[in-house]
């Protein structure tokens, strides 16, 4: 039995209030947004772990899924480092290009697999 939806809504409301308070006290919108993103991510992770069986099944987190995720991240990093080293691309742009370029190949490969159609 996971967290109730009302509890999760209250956690998200608390994230919003904490980030609003951060913005009010510090006067810095960027710190408030980073606070909101961090607390919302923690709320999402907590909610996902409370509904572990549903979340892990939906995300494909098993022995095969973890290996696929690692391979995806490794191929993005390798391609980005090649773009940085060989073509002298900027780091952030290189990783953005790598994410979309490699991601499109992985997505296309996943779409043509018989088990996902």
N, C-alpha and C positions, 0 to 999 in steps of 0.2 A: 504494500500500500504506500503510494507516494504522497507527496505534499498535495494538499487540496489547491484548487485553482484560486480560491480566495486568498490563501496564504501567499501564493506566488504573486498575485496582483499586489498584495501589501508589500512584498519585498521589492517589486519594481517601483511602487510609490515611494518607498523609503530611499531607493537609489536616486529617484528624481529629487526628493526633498534634500538629501545630503549634497547632491551636486548644486542645487539652487542655493543652499546655505554656503557652500564653498564659493560660489560666484559672488554672493552678497558680501561675505567676510573678506575675501581676497581681492575682489574687483577684477578678476582675471577669468574671462570666459573659457579660455583654453584649458585651464586647470579644472574648471567645472565640467567641461565635456569629457576630459580624460577620467575624471572621477565617475561620471555617469556611465561611460563605456566600461570601465573596470568593474563597477558594482553590478551593472546589468549582466556582464559576462559571468561573474560569480553566481548571480541568481540563476542564470541559464544552466550553468554547470551543476549547481545544487539541484535544480529541478530535474535535469537529465539523470543525475545519479540516484535521485529518489524513485524515478521510474526506470530503473536500470535495464530491465529486460526489454521493455518497449524501445527505449532509446538505443541500446546496443544493437537490437535487431534492425531498426530503421537505418542506423549508420553503417551497418555491416561490420561492426567491430568484433571480429573473430580472428583466428590465426591468419586466414587468407586476407582479410580486410586490412589488418595492421601492416602486412607485407606490401600490399598495394599502396597504402598511404605513404609508407617509407620510400617506396620506389618512385612515387610521384614527386615527393618533396626532394629526393636526391636528384632526380632528373632535372627539376627546375633549377636547383643550385648549381649543378654541373654546367648546364647551358648558360646560365647567367655568368658564371665565372669565365667561361670561354669567351663570351661577348665582352666582358671587362678586360680580360687579358689580351685577346687578339685584336679586337676592334676598338679598344679604349673607350667603351661606352661608360656613361656615368652609372654608378651603382644602383640607385633607385630605379632609374629607367631600364636598366638591364634586367633587374628582377621583375619589374612589371611586364616587360616584353616577354621574358621567359615564362611567366605565369600564364599569359594569354596564348603564347605560341605552343608551349608544351601541353597546356591544358586543353587546347583545341584538339590535339592529337589523341590525348587520353579520352576525351569525351566522344570523339568519333569512333575510337576503338571500342568503347563501352556500348555505343549505340548499335554497332554491327554484330555484337556478340549474340548468339541465339538465346542465351539464358535471360537476357534483359529485355528482349522484344516480346 
